[in-house]
Amino acid sequence: MEKWTLYFYGSKYLKGVGVGIVLISPQYGIISMAFKLGFECTNNMVEYEALILGLKVAINLNIRNI
């Protein structure tokens, strides 16, 4: 069974917190998204939020193998 690849990144800056995710299909199709979070968190927390959002997007797209 072919696997998708998930890359994620979280960033905290002066004006807020943001995350980005990139999903790459087995055929090298790319889905990229960016989100601004509406709450304060630490650098470590924002990385976890990025992972959680990436997994939620994968679930919504019925991606089963990452």
mmCIF file as Biopython writes it, N, C-alpha, C and O atoms, coordinates in Angstrom:
data_model
#
loop_
_atom_site.group_PDB
_atom_site.id
_atom_site.type_symbol
_atom_site.label_atom_id
_atom_site.label_alt_id
_atom_site.label_comp_id
_atom_site.label_asym_id
_atom_site.label_entity_id
_atom_site.label_seq_id
_atom_site.pdbx_PDB_ins_code
_atom_site.Cartn_x
_atom_site.Cartn_y
_atom_site.Cartn_z
_atom_site.occupancy
_atom_site.B_iso_or_equiv
_atom_site.auth_seq_id
_atom_site.auth_asym_id
_atom_site.pdbx_PDB_model_num
ATOM 1   N N  . MET A ? 1  ? 0.840   -1.167 0.000  1.0 0.0 1  A 1 
ATOM 2   C CA . MET A ? 1  ? 0.000   0.000  0.000  1.0 0.0 1  A 1 
ATOM 3   C C  . MET A ? 1  ? 0.898   1.247  0.000  1.0 0.0 1  A 1 
ATOM 4   O O  . MET A ? 1  ? 1.820   1.354  0.809  1.0 0.0 1  A 1 
ATOM 5   N N  . GLU A ? 2  ? 0.626   2.167  -0.894 1.0 0.0 2  A 1 
ATOM 6   C CA . GLU A ? 2  ? 1.448   3.361  -1.022 1.0 0.0 2  A 1 
ATOM 7   C C  . GLU A ? 2  ? 1.148   4.363  0.087  1.0 0.0 2  A 1 
ATOM 8   O O  . GLU A ? 2  ? 0.015   4.467  0.555  1.0 0.0 2  A 1 
ATOM 9   N N  . LYS A ? 3  ? 2.167   5.089  0.496  1.0 0.0 3  A 1 
ATOM 10  C CA . LYS A ? 3  ? 2.036   6.022  1.606  1.0 0.0 3  A 1 
ATOM 11  C C  . LYS A ? 3  ? 2.123   7.471  1.159  1.0 0.0 3  A 1 
ATOM 12  O O  . LYS A ? 3  ? 2.862   7.816  0.237  1.0 0.0 3  A 1 
ATOM 13  N N  . TRP A ? 4  ? 1.355   8.304  1.832  1.0 0.0 4  A 1 
ATOM 14  C CA . TRP A ? 4  ? 1.445   9.742  1.690  1.0 0.0 4  A 1 
ATOM 15  C C  . TRP A ? 4  ? 2.531   10.240 2.644  1.0 0.0 4  A 1 
ATOM 16  O O  . TRP A ? 4  ? 2.904   9.554  3.596  1.0 0.0 4  A 1 
ATOM 17  N N  . THR A ? 5  ? 3.026   11.443 2.370  1.0 0.0 5  A 1 
ATOM 18  C CA . THR A ? 5  ? 3.998   12.086 3.250  1.0 0.0 5  A 1 
ATOM 19  C C  . THR A ? 5  ? 3.378   13.356 3.808  1.0 0.0 5  A 1 
ATOM 20  O O  . THR A ? 5  ? 2.749   14.119 3.076  1.0 0.0 5  A 1 
ATOM 21  N N  . LEU A ? 6  ? 3.557   13.585 5.110  1.0 0.0 6  A 1 
ATOM 22  C CA . LEU A ? 6  ? 3.048   14.790 5.766  1.0 0.0 6  A 1 
ATOM 23  C C  . LEU A ? 6  ? 4.221   15.579 6.326  1.0 0.0 6  A 1 
ATOM 24  O O  . LEU A ? 6  ? 5.012   15.060 7.114  1.0 0.0 6  A 1 
ATOM 25  N N  . TYR A ? 7  ? 4.328   16.832 5.915  1.0 0.0 7  A 1 
ATOM 26  C CA . TYR A ? 7  ? 5.273   17.781 6.503  1.0 0.0 7  A 1 
ATOM 27  C C  . TYR A ? 7  ? 4.456   18.831 7.232  1.0 0.0 7  A 1 
ATOM 28  O O  . TYR A ? 7  ? 3.395   19.235 6.755  1.0 0.0 7  A 1 
ATOM 29  N N  . PHE A ? 8  ? 4.933   19.272 8.371  1.0 0.0 8  A 1 
ATOM 30  C CA . PHE A ? 8  ? 4.208   20.284 9.129  1.0 0.0 8  A 1 
ATOM 31  C C  . PHE A ? 8  ? 5.197   21.204 9.829  1.0 0.0 8  A 1 
ATOM 32  O O  . PHE A ? 8  ? 6.323   20.819 10.144 1.0 0.0 8  A 1 
ATOM 33  N N  . TYR A ? 9  ? 4.742   22.433 10.061 1.0 0.0 9  A 1 
ATOM 34  C CA . TYR A ? 9  ? 5.602   23.418 10.707 1.0 0.0 9  A 1 
ATOM 35  C C  . TYR A ? 9  ? 4.731   24.397 11.479 1.0 0.0 9  A 1 
ATOM 36  O O  . TYR A ? 9  ? 3.686   24.831 10.996 1.0 0.0 9  A 1 
ATOM 37  N N  . GLY A ? 10 ? 5.166   24.732 12.659 1.0 0.0 10 A 1 
ATOM 38  C CA . GLY A ? 10 ? 4.472   25.726 13.461 1.0 0.0 10 A 1 
ATOM 39  C C  . GLY A ? 10 ? 5.403   26.887 13.755 1.0 0.0 10 A 1 
ATOM 40  O O  . GLY A ? 10 ? 6.609   26.700 13.917 1.0 0.0 10 A 1 
ATOM 41  N N  . SER A ? 11 ? 4.846   28.078 13.823 1.0 0.0 11 A 1 
ATOM 42  C CA . SER A ? 11 ? 5.660   29.259 14.057 1.0 0.0 11 A 1 
ATOM 43  C C  . SER A ? 11 ? 4.930   30.235 14.966 1.0 0.0 11 A 1 
ATOM 44  O O  . SER A ? 11 ? 3.747   30.519 14.782 1.0 0.0 11 A 1 
ATOM 45  N N  . LYS A ? 12 ? 5.656   30.738 15.943 1.0 0.0 12 A 1 
ATOM 46  C CA . LYS A ? 12 ? 5.120   31.759 16.833 1.0 0.0 12 A 1 
ATOM 47  C C  . LYS A ? 12 ? 5.852   33.059 16.515 1.0 0.0 12 A 1 
ATOM 48  O O  . LYS A ? 12 ? 7.081   33.085 16.445 1.0 0.0 12 A 1 
ATOM 49  N N  . TYR A ? 13 ? 5.098   34.131 16.323 1.0 0.0 13 A 1 
ATOM 50  C CA . TYR A ? 13 ? 5.698   35.419 16.002 1.0 0.0 13 A 1 
ATOM 51  C C  . TYR A ? 13 ? 4.953   36.501 16.758 1.0 0.0 13 A 1 
ATOM 52  O O  . TYR A ? 13 ? 3.978   36.212 17.452 1.0 0.0 13 A 1 
ATOM 53  N N  . LEU A ? 14 ? 5.392   37.731 16.637 1.0 0.0 14 A 1 
ATOM 54  C CA . LEU A ? 14 ? 4.841   38.827 17.442 1.0 0.0 14 A 1 
ATOM 55  C C  . LEU A ? 14 ? 3.342   39.028 17.284 1.0 0.0 14 A 1 
ATOM 56  O O  . LEU A ? 14 ? 2.659   39.377 18.246 1.0 0.0 14 A 1 
ATOM 57  N N  . LYS A ? 15 ? 2.831   38.813 16.095 1.0 0.0 15 A 1 
ATOM 58  C CA . LYS A ? 15 ? 1.413   39.081 15.835 1.0 0.0 15 A 1 
ATOM 59  C C  . LYS A ? 15 ? 0.532   37.850 15.889 1.0 0.0 15 A 1 
ATOM 60  O O  . LYS A ? 15 ? -0.642  37.924 15.525 1.0 0.0 15 A 1 
ATOM 61  N N  . GLY A ? 16 ? 1.062   36.717 16.333 1.0 0.0 16 A 1 
ATOM 62  C CA . GLY A ? 16 ? 0.211   35.540 16.426 1.0 0.0 16 A 1 
ATOM 63  C C  . GLY A ? 16 ? 0.965   34.241 16.265 1.0 0.0 16 A 1 
ATOM 64  O O  . GLY A ? 16 ? 2.185   34.170 16.418 1.0 0.0 16 A 1 
ATOM 65  N N  . VAL A ? 17 ? 0.196   33.220 15.951 1.0 0.0 17 A 1 
ATOM 66  C CA . VAL A ? 17 ? 0.721   31.873 15.818 1.0 0.0 17 A 1 
ATOM 67  C C  . VAL A ? 17 ? 0.183   31.290 14.514 1.0 0.0 17 A 1 
ATOM 68  O O  . VAL A ? 17 ? -1.005  31.419 14.220 1.0 0.0 17 A 1 
ATOM 69  N N  . GLY A ? 18 ? 1.044   30.656 13.738 1.0 0.0 18 A 1 
ATOM 70  C CA . GLY A ? 18 ? 0.610   30.072 12.477 1.0 0.0 18 A 1 
ATOM 71  C C  . GLY A ? 18 ? 1.202   28.695 12.269 1.0 0.0 18 A 1 
ATOM 72  O O  . GLY A ? 18 ? 2.244   28.361 12.832 1.0 0.0 18 A 1 
ATOM 73  N N  . VAL A ? 19 ? 0.532   27.903 11.459 1.0 0.0 19 A 1 
ATOM 74  C CA . VAL A ? 19 ? 1.015   26.574 11.111 1.0 0.0 19 A 1 
ATOM 75  C C  . VAL A ? 19 ? 0.864   26.352 9.611  1.0 0.0 19 A 1 
ATOM 76  O O  . VAL A ? 19 ? 0.002   26.939 8.958  1.0 0.0 19 A 1 
ATOM 77  N N  . GLY A ? 20 ? 1.712   25.501 9.097  1.0 0.0 20 A 1 
ATOM 78  C CA . GLY A ? 20 ? 1.621   25.112 7.702  1.0 0.0 20 A 1 
ATOM 79  C C  . GLY A ? 20 ? 1.736   23.613 7.587  1.0 0.0 20 A 1 
ATOM 80  O O  . GLY A ? 20 ? 2.466   22.977 8.347  1.0 0.0 20 A 1 
ATOM 81  N N  . ILE A ? 21 ? 1.019   23.048 6.639  1.0 0.0 21 A 1 
ATOM 82  C CA . ILE A ? 21 ? 1.100   21.614 6.382  1.0 0.0 21 A 1 
ATOM 83  C C  . ILE A ? 21 ? 1.236   21.377 4.881  1.0 0.0 21 A 1 
ATOM 84  O O  . ILE A ? 21 ? 0.724   22.141 4.064  1.0 0.0 21 A 1 
ATOM 85  N N  . VAL A ? 22 ? 1.934   20.308 4.544  1.0 0.0 22 A 1 
ATOM 86  C CA . VAL A ? 22 ? 2.065   19.872 3.156  1.0 0.0 22 A 1 
ATOM 87  C C  . VAL A ? 22 ? 1.860   18.366 3.138  1.0 0.0 22 A 1 
ATOM 88  O O  . VAL A ? 22 ? 2.549   17.626 3.839  1.0 0.0 22 A 1 
ATOM 89  N N  . LEU A ? 23 ? 0.914   17.924 2.337  1.0 0.0 23 A 1 
ATOM 90  C CA . LEU A ? 23 ? 0.679   16.498 2.112  1.0 0.0 23 A 1 
ATOM 91  C C  . LEU A ? 23 ? 1.126   16.173 0.689  1.0 0.0 23 A 1 
ATOM 92  O O  . LEU A ? 23 ? 0.762   16.867 -0.260 1.0 0.0 23 A 1 
ATOM 93  N N  . ILE A ? 24 ? 1.917   15.115 0.551  1.0 0.0 24 A 1 
ATOM 94  C CA . ILE A ? 24 ? 2.404   14.706 -0.766 1.0 0.0 24 A 1 
ATOM 95  C C  . ILE A ? 24 ? 1.890   13.299 -1.039 1.0 0.0 24 A 1 
ATOM 96  O O  . ILE A ? 24 ? 2.134   12.375 -0.263 1.0 0.0 24 A 1 
ATOM 97  N N  . SER A ? 25 ? 1.179   13.149 -2.144 1.0 0.0 25 A 1 
ATOM 98  C CA . SER A ? 25 ? 0.602   11.853 -2.505 1.0 0.0 25 A 1 
ATOM 99  C C  . SER A ? 25 ? 1.691   10.915 -3.027 1.0 0.0 25 A 1 
ATOM 100 O O  . SER A ? 25 ? 2.791   11.361 -3.353 1.0 0.0 25 A 1 
ATOM 101 N N  . PRO A ? 26 ? 1.391   9.629  -3.107 1.0 0.0 26 A 1 
ATOM 102 C CA . PRO A ? 26 ? 2.365   8.676  -3.666 1.0 0.0 26 A 1 
ATOM 103 C C  . PRO A ? 26 ? 2.760   9.009  -5.109 1.0 0.0 26 A 1 
ATOM 104 O O  . PRO A ? 26 ? 3.838   8.629  -5.564 1.0 0.0 26 A 1 
ATOM 105 N N  . GLN A ? 27 ? 1.878   9.724  -5.826 1.0 0.0 27 A 1 
ATOM 106 C CA . GLN A ? 27 ? 2.171   10.125 -7.203 1.0 0.0 27 A 1 
ATOM 107 C C  . GLN A ? 27 ? 2.779   11.529 -7.253 1.0 0.0 27 A 1 
ATOM 108 O O  . GLN A ? 27 ? 2.885   12.126 -8.324 1.0 0.0 27 A 1 
ATOM 109 N N  . TYR A ? 28 ? 3.179   12.055 -6.089 1.0 0.0 28 A 1 
ATOM 110 C CA . TYR A ? 28 ? 3.840   13.357 -5.940 1.0 0.0 28 A 1 
ATOM 111 C C  . TYR A ? 28 ? 2.928   14.547 -6.193 1.0 0.0 28 A 1 
ATOM 112 O O  . TYR A ? 28 ? 3.400   15.625 -6.553 1.0 0.0 28 A 1 
ATOM 113 N N  . GLY A ? 29 ? 1.633   14.363 -6.009 1.0 0.0 29 A 1 
ATOM 114 C CA . GLY A ? 29 ? 0.717   15.492 -5.983 1.0 0.0 29 A 1 
ATOM 115 C C  . GLY A ? 29 ? 0.871   16.201 -4.643 1.0 0.0 29 A 1 
ATOM 116 O O  . GLY A ? 29 ? 1.122   15.549 -3.629 1.0 0.0 29 A 1 
ATOM 117 N N  . ILE A ? 30 ? 0.728   17.505 -4.622 1.0 0.0 30 A 1 
ATOM 118 C CA . ILE A ? 30 ? 0.975   18.283 -3.410 1.0 0.0 30 A 1 
ATOM 119 C C  . ILE A ? 30 ? -0.276  19.026 -2.975 1.0 0.0 30 A 1 
ATOM 120 O O  . ILE A ? 30 ? -0.940  19.679 -3.781 1.0 0.0 30 A 1 
ATOM 121 N N  . ILE A ? 31 ? -0.588  18.918 -1.688 1.0 0.0 31 A 1 
ATOM 122 C CA . ILE A ? 31 ? -1.652  19.695 -1.062 1.0 0.0 31 A 1 
ATOM 123 C C  . ILE A ? 31 ? -0.986  20.501 0.041  1.0 0.0 31 A 1 
ATOM 124 O O  . ILE A ? 31 ? -0.403  19.922 0.958  1.0 0.0 31 A 1 
ATOM 125 N N  . SER A ? 32 ? -1.062  21.820 -0.028 1.0 0.0 32 A 1 
ATOM 126 C CA . SER A ? 32 ? -0.457  22.649 1.012  1.0 0.0 32 A 1 
ATOM 127 C C  . SER A ? 32 ? -1.507  23.589 1.593  1.0 0.0 32 A 1 
ATOM 128 O O  . SER A ? 32 ? -2.383  24.083 0.884  1.0 0.0 32 A 1 
ATOM 129 N N  . MET A ? 33 ? -1.398  23.823 2.899  1.0 0.0 33 A 1 
ATOM 130 C CA . MET A ? 33 ? -2.346  24.677 3.606  1.0 0.0 33 A 1 
ATOM 131 C C  . MET A ? 33 ? -1.619  25.450 4.693  1.0 0.0 33 A 1 
ATOM 132 O O  . MET A ? 33 ? -0.614  24.990 5.234  1.0 0.0 33 A 1 
ATOM 133 N N  . ALA A ? 34 ? -2.139  26.626 5.006  1.0 0.0 34 A 1 
ATOM 134 C CA . ALA A ? 34 ? -1.610  27.432 6.105  1.0 0.0 34 A 1 
ATOM 135 C C  . ALA A ? 34 ? -2.779  27.894 6.961  1.0 0.0 34 A 1 
ATOM 136 O O  . ALA A ? 34 ? -3.861  28.182 6.450  1.0 0.0 34 A 1 
ATOM 137 N N  . PHE A ? 35 ? -2.551  27.961 8.253  1.0 0.0 35 A 1 
ATOM 138 C CA . PHE A ? 35 ? -3.585  28.348 9.205  1.0 0.0 35 A 1 
ATOM 139 C C  . PHE A ? 35 ? -3.013  29.336 10.213 1.0 0.0 35 A 1 
ATOM 140 O O  . PHE A ? 35 ? -1.848  29.239 10.599 1.0 0.0 35 A 1 
ATOM 141 N N  . LYS A ? 36 ? -3.828  30.272 10.627 1.0 0.0 36 A 1 
ATOM 142 C CA . LYS A ? 36 ? -3.475  31.154 11.731 1.0 0.0 36 A 1 
ATOM 143 C C  . LYS A ? 36 ? -4.298  30.705 12.933 1.0 0.0 36 A 1 
ATOM 144 O O  . LYS A ? 36 ? -5.523  30.603 12.858 1.0 0.0 36 A 1 
ATOM 145 N N  . LEU A ? 37 ? -3.615  30.440 14.035 1.0 0.0 37 A 1 
ATOM 146 C CA . LEU A ? 37 ? -4.305  29.985 15.236 1.0 0.0 37 A 1 
ATOM 147 C C  . LEU A ? 37 ? -4.804  31.183 16.032 1.0 0.0 37 A 1 
ATOM 148 O O  . LEU A ? 37 ? -4.145  32.221 16.085 1.0 0.0 37 A 1 
ATOM 149 N N  . GLY A ? 38 ? -5.955  31.035 16.643 1.0 0.0 38 A 1 
ATOM 150 C CA . GLY A ? 38 ? -6.578  32.130 17.374 1.0 0.0 38 A 1 
ATOM 151 C C  . GLY A ? 38 ? -6.327  32.085 18.869 1.0 0.0 38 A 1 
ATOM 152 O O  . GLY A ? 38 ? -7.121  32.617 19.645 1.0 0.0 38 A 1 
ATOM 153 N N  . PHE A ? 39 ? -5.232  31.457 19.285 1.0 0.0 39 A 1 
ATOM 154 C CA . PHE A ? 39 ? -4.938  31.372 20.711 1.0 0.0 39 A 1 
ATOM 155 C C  . PHE A ? 39 ? -3.429  31.367 20.914 1.0 0.0 39 A 1 
ATOM 156 O O  . PHE A ? 39 ? -2.670  31.018 20.010 1.0 0.0 39 A 1 
ATOM 157 N N  . GLU A ? 40 ? -3.010  31.753 22.096 1.0 0.0 40 A 1 
ATOM 158 C CA . GLU A ? 40 ? -1.590  31.788 22.434 1.0 0.0 40 A 1 
ATOM 159 C C  . GLU A ? 40 ? -1.097  30.391 22.766 1.0 0.0 40 A 1 
ATOM 160 O O  . GLU A ? 40 ? -1.825  29.590 23.351 1.0 0.0 40 A 1 
ATOM 161 N N  . CYS A ? 41 ? 0.132   30.105 22.396 1.0 0.0 41 A 1 
ATOM 162 C CA . CYS A ? 41 ? 0.750   28.845 22.774 1.0 0.0 41 A 1 
ATOM 163 C C  . CYS A ? 41 ? 2.262   28.970 22.644 1.0 0.0 41 A 1 
ATOM 164 O O  . CYS A ? 41 ? 2.766   29.911 22.030 1.0 0.0 41 A 1 
ATOM 165 N N  . THR A ? 42 ? 2.970   28.032 23.214 1.0 0.0 42 A 1 
ATOM 166 C CA . THR A ? 42 ? 4.424   28.018 23.155 1.0 0.0 42 A 1 
ATOM 167 C C  . THR A ? 42 ? 4.876   27.484 21.797 1.0 0.0 42 A 1 
ATOM 168 O O  . THR A ? 42 ? 4.068   26.991 21.010 1.0 0.0 42 A 1 
ATOM 169 N N  . ASN A ? 43 ? 6.181   27.590 21.535 1.0 0.0 43 A 1 
ATOM 170 C CA . ASN A ? 43 ? 6.724   27.049 20.283 1.0 0.0 43 A 1 
ATOM 171 C C  . ASN A ? 43 ? 6.466   25.550 20.164 1.0 0.0 43 A 1 
ATOM 172 O O  . ASN A ? 43 ? 6.111   25.064 19.090 1.0 0.0 43 A 1 
ATOM 173 N N  . ASN A ? 44 ? 6.642   24.825 21.250 1.0 0.0 44 A 1 
ATOM 174 C CA . ASN A ? 44 ? 6.392   23.382 21.206 1.0 0.0 44 A 1 
ATOM 175 C C  . ASN A ? 44 ? 4.920   23.080 20.961 1.0 0.0 44 A 1 
ATOM 176 O O  . ASN A ? 44 ? 4.585   22.179 20.192 1.0 0.0 44 A 1 
ATOM 177 N N  . MET A ? 45 ? 4.050   23.829 21.610 1.0 0.0 45 A 1 
ATOM 178 C CA . MET A ? 45 ? 2.613   23.606 21.433 1.0 0.0 45 A 1 
ATOM 179 C C  . MET A ? 45 ? 2.185   23.857 19.999 1.0 0.0 45 A 1 
ATOM 180 O O  . MET A ? 45 ? 1.352   23.126 19.464 1.0 0.0 45 A 1 
ATOM 181 N N  . VAL A ? 46 ? 2.742   24.878 19.371 1.0 0.0 46 A 1 
ATOM 182 C CA . VAL A ? 46 ? 2.339   25.187 17.994 1.0 0.0 46 A 1 
ATOM 183 C C  . VAL A ? 46 ? 2.785   24.081 17.036 1.0 0.0 46 A 1 
ATOM 184 O O  . VAL A ? 46 ? 2.105   23.813 16.046 1.0 0.0 46 A 1 
ATOM 185 N N  . GLU A ? 47 ? 3.919   23.437 17.319 1.0 0.0 47 A 1 
ATOM 186 C CA . GLU A ? 47 ? 4.339   22.299 16.492 1.0 0.0 47 A 1 
ATOM 187 C C  . GLU A ? 47 ? 3.337   21.147 16.611 1.0 0.0 47 A 1 
ATOM 188 O O  . GLU A ? 47 ? 2.981   20.523 15.612 1.0 0.0 47 A 1 
ATOM 189 N N  . TYR A ? 48 ? 2.889   20.872 17.830 1.0 0.0 48 A 1 
ATOM 190 C CA . TYR A ? 48 ? 1.884   19.818 18.022 1.0 0.0 48 A 1 
ATOM 191 C C  . TYR A ? 48 ? 0.566   20.178 17.336 1.0 0.0 48 A 1 
ATOM 192 O O  . TYR A ? 48 ? -0.089  19.313 16.754 1.0 0.0 48 A 1 
ATOM 193 N N  . GLU A ? 49 ? 0.182   21.439 17.404 1.0 0.0 49 A 1 
ATOM 194 C CA . GLU A ? 49 ? -1.048  21.876 16.725 1.0 0.0 49 A 1 
ATOM 195 C C  . GLU A ? 49 ? -0.927  21.685 15.221 1.0 0.0 49 A 1 
ATOM 196 O O  . GLU A ? 49 ? -1.899  21.307 14.567 1.0 0.0 49 A 1 
ATOM 197 N N  . ALA A ? 50 ? 0.259   21.941 14.662 1.0 0.0 50 A 1 
ATOM 198 C CA . ALA A ? 50 ? 0.481   21.734 13.231 1.0 0.0 50 A 1 
ATOM 199 C C  . ALA A ? 50 ? 0.306   20.258 12.870 1.0 0.0 50 A 1 
ATOM 200 O O  . ALA A ? 50 ? -0.331  19.930 11.869 1.0 0.0 50 A 1 
ATOM 201 N N  . LEU A ? 51 ? 0.870   19.376 13.685 1.0 0.0 51 A 1 
ATOM 202 C CA . LEU A ? 51 ? 0.713   17.939 13.446 1.0 0.0 51 A 1 
ATOM 203 C C  . LEU A ? 51 ? -0.756  17.527 13.528 1.0 0.0 51 A 1 
ATOM 204 O O  . LEU A ? 51 ? -1.246  16.792 12.672 1.0 0.0 51 A 1 
ATOM 205 N N  . ILE A ? 52 ? -1.450  18.000 14.552 1.0 0.0 52 A 1 
ATOM 206 C CA . ILE A ? 52 ? -2.868  17.659 14.721 1.0 0.0 52 A 1 
ATOM 207 C C  . ILE A ? 52 ? -3.686  18.128 13.526 1.0 0.0 52 A 1 
ATOM 208 O O  . ILE A ? 52 ? -4.521  17.381 13.017 1.0 0.0 52 A 1 
ATOM 209 N N  . LEU A ? 53 ? -3.455  19.370 13.069 1.0 0.0 53 A 1 
ATOM 210 C CA . LEU A ? 53 ? -4.195  19.869 11.902 1.0 0.0 53 A 1 
ATOM 211 C C  . LEU A ? 53 ? -3.877  19.052 10.654 1.0 0.0 53 A 1 
ATOM 212 O O  . LEU A ? 53 ? -4.768  18.762 9.855  1.0 0.0 53 A 1 
ATOM 213 N N  . GLY A ? 54 ? -2.603  18.677 10.485 1.0 0.0 54 A 1 
ATOM 214 C CA . GLY A ? 54 ? -2.230  17.849 9.342  1.0 0.0 54 A 1 
ATOM 215 C C  . GLY A ? 54 ? -2.931  16.504 9.351  1.0 0.0 54 A 1 
ATOM 216 O O  . GLY A ? 54 ? -3.388  16.028 8.312  1.0 0.0 54 A 1 
ATOM 217 N N  . LEU A ? 55 ? -3.018  15.893 10.520 1.0 0.0 55 A 1 
ATOM 218 C CA . LEU A ? 55 ? -3.704  14.606 10.626 1.0 0.0 55 A 1 
ATOM 219 C C  . LEU A ? 55 ? -5.207  14.750 10.406 1.0 0.0 55 A 1 
ATOM 220 O O  . LEU A ? 55 ? -5.832  13.878 9.802  1.0 0.0 55 A 1 
ATOM 221 N N  . LYS A ? 56 ? -5.790  15.843 10.891 1.0 0.0 56 A 1 
ATOM 222 C CA . LYS A ? 56 ? -7.225  16.080 10.662 1.0 0.0 56 A 1 
ATOM 223 C C  . LYS A ? 56 ? -7.525  16.263 9.176  1.0 0.0 56 A 1 
ATOM 224 O O  . LYS A ? 56 ? -8.520  15.743 8.672  1.0 0.0 56 A 1 
ATOM 225 N N  . VAL A ? 57 ? -6.670  16.999 8.483  1.0 0.0 57 A 1 
ATOM 226 C CA . VAL A ? 57 ? -6.858  17.175 7.038  1.0 0.0 57 A 1 
ATOM 227 C C  . VAL A ? 57 ? -6.750  15.822 6.337  1.0 0.0 57 A 1 
ATOM 228 O O  . VAL A ? 57 ? -7.556  15.506 5.463  1.0 0.0 57 A 1 
ATOM 229 N N  . ALA A ? 58 ? -5.752  15.025 6.722  1.0 0.0 58 A 1 
ATOM 230 C CA . ALA A ? 58 ? -5.590  13.699 6.118  1.0 0.0 58 A 1 
ATOM 231 C C  . ALA A ? 58 ? -6.826  12.829 6.350  1.0 0.0 58 A 1 
ATOM 232 O O  . ALA A ? 58 ? -7.278  12.137 5.438  1.0 0.0 58 A 1 
ATOM 233 N N  . ILE A ? 59 ? -7.367  12.864 7.554  1.0 0.0 59 A 1 
ATOM 234 C CA . ILE A ? 59 ? -8.569  12.084 7.846  1.0 0.0 59 A 1 
ATOM 235 C C  . ILE A ? 59 ? -9.740  12.554 6.985  1.0 0.0 59 A 1 
ATOM 236 O O  . ILE A ? 59 ? -10.482 11.736 6.440  1.0 0.0 59 A 1 
ATOM 237 N N  . ASN A ? 60 ? -9.905  13.879 6.863  1.0 0.0 60 A 1 
ATOM 238 C CA . ASN A ? 60 ? -10.993 14.425 6.043  1.0 0.0 60 A 1 
ATOM 239 C C  . ASN A ? 60 ? -10.852 14.066 4.566  1.0 0.0 60 A 1 
ATOM 240 O O  . ASN A ? 60 ? -11.849 13.995 3.848  1.0 0.0 60 A 1 
ATOM 241 N N  . LEU A ? 61 ? -9.618  13.839 4.109  1.0 0.0 61 A 1 
ATOM 242 C CA . LEU A ? 61 ? -9.383  13.450 2.720  1.0 0.0 61 A 1 
ATOM 243 C C  . LEU A ? 61 ? -9.326  11.929 2.547  1.0 0.0 61 A 1 
ATOM 244 O O  . LEU A ? 61 ? -8.975  11.437 1.475  1.0 0.0 61 A 1 
ATOM 245 N N  . ASN A ? 62 ? -9.673  11.186 3.605  1.0 0.0 62 A 1 
ATOM 246 C CA . ASN A ? 62 ? -9.650  9.721  3.595  1.0 0.0 62 A 1 
ATOM 247 C C  . ASN A ? 62 ? -8.276  9.145  3.300  1.0 0.0 62 A 1 
ATOM 248 O O  . ASN A ? 62 ? -8.162  8.080  2.694  1.0 0.0 62 A 1 
ATOM 249 N N  . ILE A ? 63 ? -7.233  9.846  3.727  1.0 0.0 63 A 1 
ATOM 250 C CA . ILE A ? 63 ? -5.865  9.344  3.591  1.0 0.0 63 A 1 
ATOM 251 C C  . ILE A ? 63 ? -5.622  8.417  4.775  1.0 0.0 63 A 1 
ATOM 252 O O  . ILE A ? 63 ? -5.810  8.817  5.924  1.0 0.0 63 A 1 
ATOM 253 N N  . ARG A ? 64 ? -5.211  7.196  4.508  1.0 0.0 64 A 1 
ATOM 254 C CA . ARG A ? 64 ? -5.058  6.206  5.565  1.0 0.0 64 A 1 
ATOM 255 C C  . ARG A ? 64 ? -3.609  5.858  5.866  1.0 0.0 64 A 1 
ATOM 256 O O  . ARG A ? 64 ? -3.312  5.405  6.971  1.0 0.0 64 A 1 
ATOM 257 N N  . ASN A ? 65 ? -2.704  6.054  4.924  1.0 0.0 65 A 1 
ATOM 258 C CA . ASN A ? 65 ? -1.296  5.689  5.124  1.0 0.0 65 A 1 
ATOM 259 C C  . ASN A ? 65 ? -0.413  6.914  4.969  1.0 0.0 65 A 1 
ATOM 260 O O  . ASN A ? 65 ? -0.273  7.472  3.880  1.0 0.0 65 A 1 
ATOM 261 N N  . ILE A ? 66 ? 0.181   7.321  6.090  1.0 0.0 66 A 1 
ATOM 262 C CA . ILE A ? 66 ? 1.078   8.495  6.070  1.0 0.0 66 A 1 
ATOM 263 C C  . ILE A ? 66 ? 2.447   8.039  6.532  1.0 0.0 66 A 1 
ATOM 264 O O  . ILE A ? 66 ? 3.375   8.844  6.601  1.0 0.0 66 A 1 
#
